[in-house]
């Protein structure tokens, strides 16, 4: 087994990340036919771990690995809302699916370059505004 295989899936994400709580609205895509998806209504979640390449997000239901998700995130250090399309790469259902939210880890697929740059600047500054 290689060292990469021994790591937890969330550890395989970008090494530079910061822990912070960020309000998130999200929609997920459910496949209904080959090449056809239905979007959920907007749901509320909470981001807890961020890098330029992805995030950890607490959501209300377990989303399977591979699920496409659309995020709207409001960072305190940015004026505008950050939007991203991402894919679920891992999940941790927690102790109780009923009482506690599921933690998912997502990899950004589509996100504005300037938003990634601002997030990375914040992460590299140790969670402090530059």
Backbone as XML, in Angstrom:
<?xml version="1.0"?>
<chain id="A" units="angstrom">
  <residue number="1" name="UNK">
    <atom name="N" x="0.844" y="-1.190" z="0.000"/>
    <atom name="CA" x="0.000" y="0.000" z="0.000"/>
    <atom name="C" x="0.886" y="1.248" z="0.000"/>
  </residue>
  <residue number="2" name="UNK">
    <atom name="N" x="0.613" y="2.171" z="-0.914"/>
    <atom name="CA" x="1.409" y="3.397" z="-0.990"/>
    <atom name="C" x="0.976" y="4.356" z="0.107"/>
  </residue>
  <residue number="3" name="UNK">
    <atom name="N" x="1.815" y="5.344" z="0.462"/>
    <atom name="CA" x="1.409" y="6.333" z="1.476"/>
    <atom name="C" x="0.125" y="7.062" z="1.105"/>
  </residue>
  <residue number="4" name="UNK">
    <atom name="N" x="-0.077" y="7.331" z="-0.218"/>
    <atom name="CA" x="-1.294" y="8.013" z="-0.651"/>
    <atom name="C" x="-2.532" y="7.179" z="-0.359"/>
  </residue>
  <residue number="5" name="UNK">
    <atom name="N" x="-2.419" y="5.852" z="-0.491"/>
    <atom name="CA" x="-3.552" y="4.970" z="-0.241"/>
    <atom name="C" x="-3.890" y="4.885" z="1.244"/>
  </residue>
  <residue number="6" name="UNK">
    <atom name="N" x="-2.908" y="5.142" z="2.107"/>
    <atom name="CA" x="-3.137" y="5.078" z="3.551"/>
    <atom name="C" x="-3.784" y="6.348" z="4.088"/>
  </residue>
  <residue number="7" name="UNK">
    <atom name="N" x="-3.672" y="7.437" z="3.340"/>
    <atom name="CA" x="-4.245" y="8.699" z="3.784"/>
    <atom name="C" x="-5.758" y="8.674" z="3.682"/>
  </residue>
  <residue number="8" name="UNK">
    <atom name="N" x="-6.392" y="9.464" z="4.540"/>
    <atom name="CA" x="-7.840" y="9.647" z="4.453"/>
    <atom name="C" x="-8.137" y="10.458" z="3.198"/>
  </residue>
  <residue number="9" name="UNK">
    <atom name="N" x="-9.317" y="10.268" z="2.570"/>
    <atom name="CA" x="-9.645" y="11.035" z="1.352"/>
    <atom name="C" x="-9.526" y="12.540" z="1.533"/>
  </residue>
  <residue number="10" name="UNK">
    <atom name="N" x="-9.928" y="13.079" z="2.702"/>
    <atom name="CA" x="-9.849" y="14.525" z="2.885"/>
    <atom name="C" x="-8.406" y="14.999" z="2.965"/>
  </residue>
  <residue number="11" name="UNK">
    <atom name="N" x="-7.457" y="14.100" z="3.361"/>
    <atom name="CA" x="-6.053" y="14.462" z="3.421"/>
    <atom name="C" x="-5.430" y="14.545" z="2.036"/>
  </residue>
  <residue number="12" name="UNK">
    <atom name="N" x="-6.074" y="13.973" z="1.029"/>
    <atom name="CA" x="-5.553" y="14.005" z="-0.326"/>
    <atom name="C" x="-5.852" y="15.338" z="-1.008"/>
  </residue>
  <residue number="13" name="UNK">
    <atom name="N" x="-6.682" y="16.181" z="-0.356"/>
    <atom name="CA" x="-6.966" y="17.498" z="-0.903"/>
    <atom name="C" x="-5.748" y="18.384" z="-0.730"/>
  </residue>
  <residue number="14" name="UNK">
    <atom name="N" x="-5.804" y="19.552" z="-1.308"/>
    <atom name="CA" x="-4.709" y="20.509" z="-1.220"/>
    <atom name="C" x="-4.215" y="20.635" z="0.220"/>
  </residue>
  <residue number="15" name="UNK">
    <atom name="N" x="-2.890" y="20.648" z="0.399"/>
    <atom name="CA" x="-2.314" y="20.703" z="1.742"/>
    <atom name="C" x="-2.561" y="22.046" z="2.424"/>
  </residue>
  <residue number="16" name="UNK">
    <atom name="N" x="-2.692" y="23.110" z="1.648"/>
    <atom name="CA" x="-2.891" y="24.430" z="2.231"/>
    <atom name="C" x="-4.380" y="24.703" z="2.352"/>
  </residue>
  <residue number="17" name="UNK">
    <atom name="N" x="-4.886" y="24.683" z="3.577"/>
    <atom name="CA" x="-6.304" y="24.942" z="3.811"/>
    <atom name="C" x="-6.468" y="25.599" z="5.172"/>
  </residue>
  <residue number="18" name="UNK">
    <atom name="N" x="-7.659" y="26.142" z="5.386"/>
    <atom name="CA" x="-7.930" y="26.826" z="6.644"/>
    <atom name="C" x="-9.293" y="26.383" z="7.162"/>
  </residue>
  <residue number="19" name="UNK">
    <atom name="N" x="-9.370" y="26.262" z="8.480"/>
    <atom name="CA" x="-10.623" y="25.928" z="9.144"/>
    <atom name="C" x="-11.365" y="27.229" z="9.423"/>
  </residue>
  <residue number="20" name="UNK">
    <atom name="N" x="-12.593" y="27.351" z="8.945"/>
    <atom name="CA" x="-13.441" y="28.507" z="9.240"/>
    <atom name="C" x="-14.883" y="28.136" z="8.926"/>
  </residue>
  <residue number="21" name="UNK">
    <atom name="N" x="-15.804" y="28.794" z="9.583"/>
    <atom name="CA" x="-17.217" y="28.547" z="9.348"/>
    <atom name="C" x="-17.734" y="29.571" z="8.349"/>
  </residue>
  <residue number="22" name="UNK">
    <atom name="N" x="-18.353" y="29.070" z="7.279"/>
    <atom name="CA" x="-18.854" y="29.920" z="6.208"/>
    <atom name="C" x="-20.266" y="29.468" z="5.845"/>
  </residue>
  <residue number="23" name="UNK">
    <atom name="N" x="-21.245" y="30.387" z="5.816"/>
    <atom name="CA" x="-22.591" y="30.010" z="5.387"/>
    <atom name="C" x="-22.586" y="29.544" z="3.930"/>
  </residue>
  <residue number="24" name="UNK">
    <atom name="N" x="-23.287" y="28.458" z="3.671"/>
    <atom name="CA" x="-23.328" y="27.882" z="2.332"/>
    <atom name="C" x="-24.771" y="27.567" z="1.964"/>
  </residue>
  <residue number="25" name="UNK">
    <atom name="N" x="-25.140" y="27.892" z="0.744"/>
    <atom name="CA" x="-26.376" y="27.387" z="0.143"/>
    <atom name="C" x="-25.926" y="26.430" z="-0.946"/>
  </residue>
  <residue number="26" name="UNK">
    <atom name="N" x="-26.630" y="25.314" z="-1.074"/>
    <atom name="CA" x="-26.205" y="24.339" z="-2.073"/>
    <atom name="C" x="-27.397" y="23.662" z="-2.729"/>
  </residue>
  <residue number="27" name="UNK">
    <atom name="N" x="-27.145" y="23.174" z="-3.929"/>
    <atom name="CA" x="-28.094" y="22.347" z="-4.674"/>
    <atom name="C" x="-27.295" y="21.144" z="-5.155"/>
  </residue>
  <residue number="28" name="UNK">
    <atom name="N" x="-27.926" y="20.002" z="-5.207"/>
    <atom name="CA" x="-27.228" y="18.850" z="-5.755"/>
    <atom name="C" x="-27.990" y="18.310" z="-6.945"/>
  </residue>
  <residue number="29" name="UNK">
    <atom name="N" x="-27.255" y="17.677" z="-7.833"/>
    <atom name="CA" x="-27.834" y="17.136" z="-9.058"/>
    <atom name="C" x="-28.087" y="15.642" z="-8.880"/>
  </residue>
  <residue number="30" name="UNK">
    <atom name="N" x="-29.304" y="15.227" z="-9.191"/>
    <atom name="CA" x="-29.661" y="13.816" z="-9.125"/>
    <atom name="C" x="-29.887" y="13.325" z="-10.553"/>
  </residue>
  <residue number="31" name="UNK">
    <atom name="N" x="-29.208" y="12.240" z="-10.913"/>
    <atom name="CA" x="-29.333" y="11.692" z="-12.260"/>
    <atom name="C" x="-30.687" y="11.007" z="-12.400"/>
  </residue>
  <residue number="32" name="UNK">
    <atom name="N" x="-31.457" y="11.422" z="-13.408"/>
    <atom name="CA" x="-32.785" y="10.831" z="-13.628"/>
    <atom name="C" x="-32.827" y="9.972" z="-14.889"/>
  </residue>
  <residue number="33" name="UNK">
    <atom name="N" x="-31.881" y="10.182" z="-15.791"/>
    <atom name="CA" x="-31.767" y="9.396" z="-17.024"/>
    <atom name="C" x="-30.352" y="9.625" z="-17.563"/>
  </residue>
  <residue number="34" name="UNK">
    <atom name="N" x="-29.901" y="8.808" z="-18.484"/>
    <atom name="CA" x="-28.560" y="9.033" z="-19.037"/>
    <atom name="C" x="-28.419" y="10.463" z="-19.584"/>
  </residue>
  <residue number="35" name="UNK">
    <atom name="N" x="-27.459" y="11.197" z="-19.019"/>
    <atom name="CA" x="-27.218" y="12.570" z="-19.458"/>
    <atom name="C" x="-28.247" y="13.575" z="-18.998"/>
  </residue>
  <residue number="36" name="UNK">
    <atom name="N" x="-29.157" y="13.180" z="-18.100"/>
    <atom name="CA" x="-30.220" y="14.074" z="-17.633"/>
    <atom name="C" x="-30.215" y="14.129" z="-16.104"/>
  </residue>
  <residue number="37" name="UNK">
    <atom name="N" x="-30.202" y="15.355" z="-15.578"/>
    <atom name="CA" x="-30.144" y="15.564" z="-14.137"/>
    <atom name="C" x="-31.265" y="16.481" z="-13.683"/>
  </residue>
  <residue number="38" name="UNK">
    <atom name="N" x="-31.667" y="16.310" z="-12.432"/>
    <atom name="CA" x="-32.648" y="17.193" z="-11.812"/>
    <atom name="C" x="-31.959" y="17.854" z="-10.622"/>
  </residue>
  <residue number="39" name="UNK">
    <atom name="N" x="-32.076" y="19.187" z="-10.528"/>
    <atom name="CA" x="-31.467" y="19.916" z="-9.412"/>
    <atom name="C" x="-32.416" y="19.983" z="-8.224"/>
  </residue>
  <residue number="40" name="UNK">
    <atom name="N" x="-31.868" y="19.810" z="-7.048"/>
    <atom name="CA" x="-32.646" y="19.956" z="-5.818"/>
    <atom name="C" x="-32.932" y="21.436" z="-5.601"/>
  </residue>
  <residue number="41" name="UNK">
    <atom name="N" x="-33.869" y="21.756" z="-4.716"/>
    <atom name="CA" x="-34.016" y="23.166" z="-4.321"/>
    <atom name="C" x="-32.779" y="23.568" z="-3.511"/>
  </residue>
  <residue number="42" name="UNK">
    <atom name="N" x="-32.592" y="24.876" z="-3.300"/>
    <atom name="CA" x="-31.474" y="25.324" z="-2.469"/>
    <atom name="C" x="-31.675" y="24.848" z="-1.038"/>
  </residue>
  <residue number="43" name="UNK">
    <atom name="N" x="-30.601" y="24.355" z="-0.455"/>
    <atom name="CA" x="-30.583" y="23.896" z="0.929"/>
    <atom name="C" x="-29.486" y="24.665" z="1.652"/>
  </residue>
  <residue number="44" name="UNK">
    <atom name="N" x="-29.577" y="24.716" z="2.971"/>
    <atom name="CA" x="-28.572" y="25.435" z="3.763"/>
    <atom name="C" x="-27.580" y="24.454" z="4.372"/>
  </residue>
  <residue number="45" name="UNK">
    <atom name="N" x="-26.321" y="24.872" z="4.331"/>
    <atom name="CA" x="-25.256" y="24.082" z="4.925"/>
    <atom name="C" x="-24.235" y="25.010" z="5.544"/>
  </residue>
  <residue number="46" name="UNK">
    <atom name="N" x="-23.116" y="24.447" z="5.905"/>
    <atom name="CA" x="-22.064" y="25.232" z="6.533"/>
    <atom name="C" x="-20.706" y="24.692" z="6.096"/>
  </residue>
  <residue number="47" name="UNK">
    <atom name="N" x="-19.902" y="25.570" z="5.501"/>
    <atom name="CA" x="-18.549" y="25.179" z="5.144"/>
    <atom name="C" x="-17.676" y="25.230" z="6.381"/>
  </residue>
  <residue number="48" name="UNK">
    <atom name="N" x="-16.716" y="24.301" z="6.497"/>
    <atom name="CA" x="-15.873" y="24.282" z="7.690"/>
    <atom name="C" x="-14.383" y="24.178" z="7.377"/>
  </residue>
  <residue number="49" name="UNK">
    <atom name="N" x="-14.012" y="23.891" z="6.138"/>
    <atom name="CA" x="-12.616" y="23.666" z="5.801"/>
    <atom name="C" x="-12.435" y="24.037" z="4.327"/>
  </residue>
  <residue number="50" name="UNK">
    <atom name="N" x="-11.500" y="24.950" z="4.025"/>
    <atom name="CA" x="-11.389" y="25.461" z="2.658"/>
    <atom name="C" x="-9.950" y="25.483" z="2.166"/>
  </residue>
  <residue number="51" name="UNK">
    <atom name="N" x="-9.824" y="25.246" z="0.867"/>
    <atom name="CA" x="-8.564" y="25.422" z="0.153"/>
    <atom name="C" x="-8.931" y="26.000" z="-1.208"/>
  </residue>
  <residue number="52" name="UNK">
    <atom name="N" x="-7.946" y="26.249" z="-2.033"/>
    <atom name="CA" x="-8.227" y="26.743" z="-3.375"/>
    <atom name="C" x="-8.836" y="25.680" z="-4.267"/>
  </residue>
  <residue number="53" name="UNK">
    <atom name="N" x="-8.718" y="24.416" z="-3.868"/>
    <atom name="CA" x="-9.206" y="23.322" z="-4.706"/>
    <atom name="C" x="-10.458" y="22.632" z="-4.229"/>
  </residue>
  <residue number="54" name="UNK">
    <atom name="N" x="-10.921" y="22.962" z="-3.016"/>
    <atom name="CA" x="-12.105" y="22.279" z="-2.517"/>
    <atom name="C" x="-12.487" y="22.744" z="-1.126"/>
  </residue>
  <residue number="55" name="UNK">
    <atom name="N" x="-13.436" y="22.012" z="-0.537"/>
    <atom name="CA" x="-13.962" y="22.426" z="0.763"/>
    <atom name="C" x="-14.557" y="21.240" z="1.505"/>
  </residue>
  <residue number="56" name="UNK">
    <atom name="N" x="-14.672" y="21.414" z="2.807"/>
    <atom name="CA" x="-15.451" y="20.513" z="3.643"/>
    <atom name="C" x="-16.749" y="21.236" z="3.947"/>
  </residue>
  <residue number="57" name="UNK">
    <atom name="N" x="-17.882" y="20.554" z="3.788"/>
    <atom name="CA" x="-19.189" y="21.188" z="3.959"/>
    <atom name="C" x="-20.088" y="20.270" z="4.775"/>
  </residue>
  <residue number="58" name="UNK">
    <atom name="N" x="-20.789" y="20.853" z="5.750"/>
    <atom name="CA" x="-21.802" y="20.106" z="6.495"/>
    <atom name="C" x="-23.129" y="20.287" z="5.781"/>
  </residue>
  <residue number="59" name="UNK">
    <atom name="N" x="-23.743" y="19.161" z="5.413"/>
    <atom name="CA" x="-25.012" y="19.174" z="4.693"/>
    <atom name="C" x="-26.044" y="18.362" z="5.472"/>
  </residue>
  <residue number="60" name="UNK">
    <atom name="N" x="-27.309" y="18.518" z="5.134"/>
    <atom name="CA" x="-28.392" y="17.888" z="5.875"/>
    <atom name="C" x="-28.657" y="16.427" z="5.560"/>
  </residue>
  <residue number="61" name="UNK">
    <atom name="N" x="-28.094" y="15.917" z="4.476"/>
    <atom name="CA" x="-28.340" y="14.518" z="4.108"/>
    <atom name="C" x="-27.066" y="13.935" z="3.519"/>
  </residue>
  <residue number="62" name="UNK">
    <atom name="N" x="-26.897" y="12.619" z="3.621"/>
    <atom name="CA" x="-25.688" y="12.024" z="3.045"/>
    <atom name="C" x="-25.739" y="12.059" z="1.518"/>
  </residue>
  <residue number="63" name="UNK">
    <atom name="N" x="-24.778" y="12.707" z="0.911"/>
    <atom name="CA" x="-24.687" y="12.760" z="-0.548"/>
    <atom name="C" x="-23.613" y="11.772" z="-0.989"/>
  </residue>
  <residue number="64" name="UNK">
    <atom name="N" x="-23.932" y="10.892" z="-1.924"/>
    <atom name="CA" x="-22.955" y="9.893" z="-2.360"/>
    <atom name="C" x="-21.734" y="10.514" z="-3.034"/>
  </residue>
  <residue number="65" name="UNK">
    <atom name="N" x="-20.602" y="9.838" z="-2.913"/>
    <atom name="CA" x="-19.397" y="10.231" z="-3.621"/>
    <atom name="C" x="-19.733" y="10.273" z="-5.109"/>
  </residue>
  <residue number="66" name="UNK">
    <atom name="N" x="-19.256" y="11.305" z="-5.788"/>
    <atom name="CA" x="-19.534" y="11.480" z="-7.214"/>
    <atom name="C" x="-20.699" y="12.409" z="-7.498"/>
  </residue>
  <residue number="67" name="UNK">
    <atom name="N" x="-21.456" y="12.800" z="-6.455"/>
    <atom name="CA" x="-22.585" y="13.707" z="-6.636"/>
    <atom name="C" x="-22.087" y="15.087" z="-7.050"/>
  </residue>
  <residue number="68" name="UNK">
    <atom name="N" x="-22.709" y="15.662" z="-8.065"/>
    <atom name="CA" x="-22.405" y="17.040" z="-8.470"/>
    <atom name="C" x="-23.180" y="17.982" z="-7.550"/>
  </residue>
  <residue number="69" name="UNK">
    <atom name="N" x="-22.528" y="19.053" z="-7.130"/>
    <atom name="CA" x="-23.136" y="19.982" z="-6.184"/>
    <atom name="C" x="-22.783" y="21.413" z="-6.606"/>
  </residue>
  <residue number="70" name="UNK">
    <atom name="N" x="-23.759" y="22.307" z="-6.500"/>
    <atom name="CA" x="-23.578" y="23.716" z="-6.814"/>
    <atom name="C" x="-23.582" y="24.472" z="-5.498"/>
  </residue>
  <residue number="71" name="UNK">
    <atom name="N" x="-22.522" y="25.239" z="-5.225"/>
    <atom name="CA" x="-22.368" y="25.940" z="-3.951"/>
    <atom name="C" x="-22.428" y="27.449" z="-4.121"/>
  </residue>
  <residue number="72" name="UNK">
    <atom name="N" x="-23.041" y="28.117" z="-3.144"/>
    <atom name="CA" x="-23.012" y="29.576" z="-3.017"/>
    <atom name="C" x="-22.473" y="29.843" z="-1.624"/>
  </residue>
  <residue number="73" name="UNK">
    <atom name="N" x="-21.270" y="30.439" z="-1.534"/>
    <atom name="CA" x="-20.580" y="30.612" z="-0.259"/>
    <atom name="C" x="-20.325" y="32.086" z="0.005"/>
  </residue>
  <residue number="74" name="UNK">
    <atom name="N" x="-20.550" y="32.516" z="1.247"/>
    <atom name="CA" x="-20.334" y="33.922" z="1.612"/>
    <atom name="C" x="-19.193" y="34.006" z="2.624"/>
  </residue>
  <residue number="75" name="UNK">
    <atom name="N" x="-18.018" y="34.378" z="2.104"/>
    <atom name="CA" x="-16.837" y="34.538" z="2.950"/>
    <atom name="C" x="-16.810" y="35.940" z="3.538"/>
  </residue>
  <residue number="76" name="UNK">
    <atom name="N" x="-16.380" y="36.065" z="4.779"/>
    <atom name="CA" x="-16.335" y="37.373" z="5.444"/>
    <atom name="C" x="-15.312" y="38.309" z="4.806"/>
  </residue>
  <residue number="77" name="UNK">
    <atom name="N" x="-14.296" y="37.778" z="4.155"/>
    <atom name="CA" x="-13.242" y="38.600" z="3.578"/>
    <atom name="C" x="-13.489" y="38.963" z="2.105"/>
  </residue>
  <residue number="78" name="UNK">
    <atom name="N" x="-14.649" y="38.570" z="1.555"/>
    <atom name="CA" x="-15.007" y="38.912" z="0.184"/>
    <atom name="C" x="-16.354" y="39.623" z="0.154"/>
  </residue>
  <residue number="79" name="UNK">
    <atom name="N" x="-16.479" y="40.598" z="-0.719"/>
    <atom name="CA" x="-17.749" y="41.314" z="-0.830"/>
    <atom name="C" x="-18.809" y="40.503" z="-1.559"/>
  </residue>
  <residue number="80" name="UNK">
    <atom name="N" x="-18.409" y="39.807" z="-2.620"/>
    <atom name="CA" x="-19.395" y="39.081" z="-3.409"/>
    <atom name="C" x="-19.507" y="37.612" z="-2.971"/>
  </residue>
  <residue number="81" name="UNK">
    <atom name="N" x="-20.585" y="36.996" z="-3.371"/>
    <atom name="CA" x="-20.828" y="35.584" z="-3.078"/>
    <atom name="C" x="-19.997" y="34.743" z="-4.041"/>
  </residue>
  <residue number="82" name="UNK">
    <atom name="N" x="-19.345" y="33.724" z="-3.527"/>
    <atom name="CA" x="-18.542" y="32.823" z="-4.345"/>
    <atom name="C" x="-19.430" y="31.652" z="-4.767"/>
  </residue>
  <residue number="83" name="UNK">
    <atom name="N" x="-19.473" y="31.393" z="-6.066"/>
    <atom name="CA" x="-20.220" y="30.247" z="-6.569"/>
    <atom name="C" x="-19.237" y="29.234" z="-7.145"/>
  </residue>
  <residue number="84" name="UNK">
    <atom name="N" x="-19.587" y="27.963" z="-6.997"/>
    <atom name="CA" x="-18.727" y="26.903" z="-7.522"/>
    <atom name="C" x="-19.562" y="25.672" z="-7.824"/>
  </residue>
  <residue number="85" name="UNK">
    <atom name="N" x="-19.166" y="24.972" z="-8.864"/>
    <atom name="CA" x="-19.684" y="23.642" z="-9.133"/>
    <atom name="C" x="-18.607" y="22.688" z="-8.646"/>
  </residue>
  <residue number="86" name="UNK">
    <atom name="N" x="-19.012" y="21.669" z="-7.912"/>
    <atom name="CA" x="-18.048" y="20.759" z="-7.298"/>
    <atom name="C" x="-18.557" y="19.325" z="-7.376"/>
  </residue>
  <residue number="87" name="UNK">
    <atom name="N" x="-17.696" y="18.391" z="-7.004"/>
    <atom name="CA" x="-18.075" y="16.987" z="-6.938"/>
    <atom name="C" x="-17.710" y="16.469" z="-5.553"/>
  </residue>
  <residue number="88" name="UNK">
    <atom name="N" x="-18.584" y="15.654" z="-4.977"/>
    <atom name="CA" x="-18.331" y="15.052" z="-3.667"/>
    <atom name="C" x="-17.249" y="13.988" z="-3.844"/>
  </residue>
  <residue number="89" name="UNK">
    <atom name="N" x="-16.153" y="14.130" z="-3.077"/>
    <atom name="CA" x="-15.062" y="13.165" z="-3.168"/>
    <atom name="C" x="-15.010" y="12.220" z="-1.972"/>
  </residue>
  <residue number="90" name="UNK">
    <atom name="N" x="-15.613" y="12.620" z="-0.852"/>
    <atom name="CA" x="-15.711" y="11.738" z="0.315"/>
    <atom name="C" x="-16.790" y="12.266" z="1.236"/>
  </residue>
  <residue number="91" name="UNK">
    <atom name="N" x="-17.204" y="11.405" z="2.176"/>
    <atom name="CA" x="-18.209" y="11.840" z="3.153"/>
    <atom name="C" x="-18.006" y="11.097" z="4.455"/>
  </residue>
  <residue number="92" name="UNK">
    <atom name="N" x="-18.459" y="11.745" z="5.527"/>
    <atom name="CA" x="-18.412" y="11.170" z="6.862"/>
    <atom name="C" x="-19.803" y="11.369" z="7.445"/>
  </residue>
  <residue number="93" name="UNK">
    <atom name="N" x="-20.612" y="10.312" z="7.553"/>
    <atom name="CA" x="-21.993" y="10.493" z="7.992"/>
    <atom name="C" x="-22.164" y="10.924" z="9.440"/>
  </residue>
  <residue number="94" name="UNK">
    <atom name="N" x="-21.118" y="10.959" z="10.229"/>
    <atom name="CA" x="-21.264" y="11.375" z="11.619"/>
    <atom name="C" x="-21.877" y="10.280" z="12.462"/>
  </residue>
  <residue number="95" name="UNK">
    <atom name="N" x="-22.243" y="10.628" z="13.675"/>
    <atom name="CA" x="-22.769" y="9.634" z="14.619"/>
    <atom name="C" x="-24.209" y="9.256" z="14.336"/>
  </residue>
  <residue number="96" name="UNK">
    <atom name="N" x="-25.001" y="10.208" z="13.890"/>
    <atom name="CA" x="-26.409" y="9.942" z="13.623"/>
    <atom name="C" x="-26.852" y="10.759" z="12.426"/>
  </residue>
  <residue number="97" name="UNK">
    <atom name="N" x="-27.294" y="10.092" z="11.403"/>
    <atom name="CA" x="-27.755" y="10.794" z="10.199"/>
    <atom name="C" x="-28.970" y="11.658" z="10.483"/>
  </residue>
  <residue number="98" name="UNK">
    <atom name="N" x="-29.711" y="11.354" z="11.553"/>
    <atom name="CA" x="-30.919" y="12.108" z="11.877"/>
    <atom name="C" x="-30.581" y="13.388" z="12.640"/>
  </residue>
  <residue number="99" name="UNK">
    <atom name="N" x="-29.698" y="13.293" z="13.642"/>
    <atom name="CA" x="-29.445" y="14.430" z="14.521"/>
    <atom name="C" x="-28.280" y="15.309" z="14.095"/>
  </residue>
  <residue number="100" name="UNK">
    <atom name="N" x="-27.312" y="14.769" z="13.399"/>
    <atom name="CA" x="-26.165" y="15.591" z="13.038"/>
    <atom name="C" x="-26.014" y="15.650" z="11.523"/>
  </residue>
  <residue number="101" name="UNK">
    <atom name="N" x="-25.495" y="16.769" z="11.025"/>
    <atom name="CA" x="-25.324" y="16.870" z="9.573"/>
    <atom name="C" x="-24.207" y="15.951" z="9.085"/>
  </residue>
  <residue number="102" name="UNK">
    <atom name="N" x="-24.263" y="15.628" z="7.829"/>
    <atom name="CA" x="-23.225" y="14.842" z="7.188"/>
    <atom name="C" x="-22.107" y="15.774" z="6.745"/>
  </residue>
  <residue number="103" name="UNK">
    <atom name="N" x="-20.880" y="15.378" z="6.954"/>
    <atom name="CA" x="-19.747" y="16.150" z="6.463"/>
    <atom name="C" x="-19.305" y="15.551" z="5.133"/>
  </residue>
  <residue number="104" name="UNK">
    <atom name="N" x="-19.278" y="16.404" z="4.121"/>
    <atom name="CA" x="-18.784" y="15.967" z="2.819"/>
    <atom name="C" x="-17.542" y="16.781" z="2.474"/>
  </residue>
  <residue number="105" name="UNK">
    <atom name="N" x="-16.722" y="16.216" z="1.627"/>
    <atom name="CA" x="-15.557" y="16.918" z="1.109"/>
    <atom name="C" x="-15.742" y="16.993" z="-0.392"/>
  </residue>
  <residue number="106" name="UNK">
    <atom name="N" x="-15.612" y="18.205" z="-0.926"/>
    <atom name="CA" x="-15.842" y="18.413" z="-2.356"/>
    <atom name="C" x="-14.586" y="18.968" z="-3.025"/>
  </residue>
  <residue number="107" name="UNK">
    <atom name="N" x="-14.457" y="18.662" z="-4.297"/>
    <atom name="CA" x="-13.398" y="19.226" z="-5.137"/>
    <atom name="C" x="-14.072" y="20.171" z="-6.115"/>
  </residue>
  <residue number="108" name="UNK">
    <atom name="N" x="-13.577" y="21.415" z="-6.163"/>
    <atom name="CA" x="-14.143" y="22.383" z="-7.086"/>
    <atom name="C" x="-13.849" y="21.967" z="-8.525"/>
  </residue>
  <residue number="109" name="UNK">
    <atom name="N" x="-14.876" y="22.014" z="-9.364"/>
    <atom name="CA" x="-14.726" y="21.756" z="-10.793"/>
    <atom name="C" x="-14.738" y="23.063" z="-11.575"/>
  </residue>
  <residue number="110" name="UNK">
    <atom name="N" x="-15.656" y="23.965" z="-11.188"/>
    <atom name="CA" x="-15.788" y="25.263" z="-11.848"/>
    <atom name="C" x="-15.909" y="26.318" z="-10.752"/>
  </residue>
  <residue number="111" name="UNK">
    <atom name="N" x="-14.977" y="27.271" z="-10.770"/>
    <atom name="CA" x="-14.981" y="28.381" z="-9.815"/>
    <atom name="C" x="-14.171" y="29.510" z="-10.454"/>
  </residue>
  <residue number="112" name="UNK">
    <atom name="N" x="-14.558" y="30.737" z="-10.219"/>
    <atom name="CA" x="-13.839" y="31.865" z="-10.811"/>
    <atom name="C" x="-12.403" y="31.910" z="-10.303"/>
  </residue>
  <residue number="113" name="UNK">
    <atom name="N" x="-11.477" y="32.160" z="-11.213"/>
    <atom name="CA" x="-10.060" y="32.210" z="-10.873"/>
    <atom name="C" x="-9.784" y="33.258" z="-9.797"/>
  </residue>
  <residue number="114" name="UNK">
    <atom name="N" x="-10.427" y="34.410" z="-9.892"/>
    <atom name="CA" x="-10.169" y="35.463" z="-8.897"/>
    <atom name="C" x="-10.636" y="35.043" z="-7.508"/>
  </residue>
  <residue number="115" name="UNK">
    <atom name="N" x="-11.690" y="34.218" z="-7.430"/>
    <atom name="CA" x="-12.144" y="33.728" z="-6.130"/>
    <atom name="C" x="-11.142" y="32.728" z="-5.553"/>
  </residue>
  <residue number="116" name="UNK">
    <atom name="N" x="-10.617" y="31.850" z="-6.398"/>
    <atom name="CA" x="-9.595" y="30.902" z="-5.934"/>
    <atom name="C" x="-8.382" y="31.661" z="-5.420"/>
  </residue>
  <residue number="117" name="UNK">
    <atom name="N" x="-7.972" y="32.690" z="-6.153"/>
    <atom name="CA" x="-6.819" y="33.489" z="-5.735"/>
    <atom name="C" x="-7.053" y="34.155" z="-4.387"/>
  </residue>
  <residue number="118" name="UNK">
    <atom name="N" x="-8.251" y="34.698" z="-4.173"/>
    <atom name="CA" x="-8.569" y="35.354" z="-2.892"/>
    <atom name="C" x="-8.627" y="34.330" z="-1.751"/>
  </residue>
  <residue number="119" name="UNK">
    <atom name="N" x="-9.230" y="33.168" z="-2.015"/>
    <atom name="CA" x="-9.298" y="32.118" z="-0.987"/>
    <atom name="C" x="-7.885" y="31.658" z="-0.638"/>
  </residue>
  <residue number="120" name="UNK">
    <atom name="N" x="-7.058" y="31.424" z="-1.656"/>
    <atom name="CA" x="-5.688" y="30.964" z="-1.401"/>
    <atom name="C" x="-4.871" y="32.023" z="-0.659"/>
  </residue>
  <residue number="121" name="UNK">
    <atom name="N" x="-5.050" y="33.297" z="-0.975"/>
    <atom name="CA" x="-4.342" y="34.360" z="-0.264"/>
    <atom name="C" x="-4.737" y="34.341" z="1.212"/>
  </residue>
  <residue number="122" name="UNK">
    <atom name="N" x="-6.024" y="34.132" z="1.480"/>
    <atom name="CA" x="-6.515" y="34.068" z="2.859"/>
    <atom name="C" x="-5.940" y="32.840" z="3.566"/>
  </residue>
  <residue number="123" name="UNK">
    <atom name="N" x="-5.937" y="31.697" z="2.885"/>
    <atom name="CA" x="-5.404" y="30.464" z="3.463"/>
    <atom name="C" x="-3.912" y="30.622" z="3.749"/>
  </residue>
  <residue number="124" name="UNK">
    <atom name="N" x="-3.174" y="31.160" z="2.796"/>
    <atom name="CA" x="-1.724" y="31.314" z="2.958"/>
    <atom name="C" x="-1.368" y="32.333" z="4.048"/>
  </residue>
  <residue number="125" name="UNK">
    <atom name="N" x="-2.282" y="33.271" z="4.307"/>
    <atom name="CA" x="-2.070" y="34.257" z="5.375"/>
    <atom name="C" x="-2.488" y="33.698" z="6.728"/>
  </residue>
  <residue number="126" name="UNK">
    <atom name="N" x="-2.787" y="32.411" z="6.780"/>
    <atom name="CA" x="-3.162" y="31.779" z="8.046"/>
    <atom name="C" x="-4.549" y="32.135" z="8.521"/>
  </residue>
  <residue number="127" name="UNK">
    <atom name="N" x="-5.446" y="32.448" z="7.594"/>
    <atom name="CA" x="-6.815" y="32.777" z="7.965"/>
    <atom name="C" x="-6.994" y="34.231" z="8.363"/>
  </residue>
  <residue number="128" name="UNK">
    <atom name="N" x="-6.107" y="35.094" z="7.863"/>
    <atom name="CA" x="-6.192" y="36.521" z="8.148"/>
    <atom name="C" x="-6.312" y="37.268" z="6.839"/>
  </residue>
  <residue number="129" name="UNK">
    <atom name="N" x="-7.138" y="38.312" z="6.840"/>
    <atom name="CA" x="-7.286" y="39.133" z="5.630"/>
    <atom name="C" x="-5.980" y="39.850" z="5.316"/>
  </residue>
  <residue number="130" name="UNK">
    <atom name="N" x="-5.652" y="39.843" z="4.029"/>
    <atom name="CA" x="-4.395" y="40.503" z="3.614"/>
    <atom name="C" x="-4.577" y="41.990" z="3.499"/>
  </residue>
</chain>
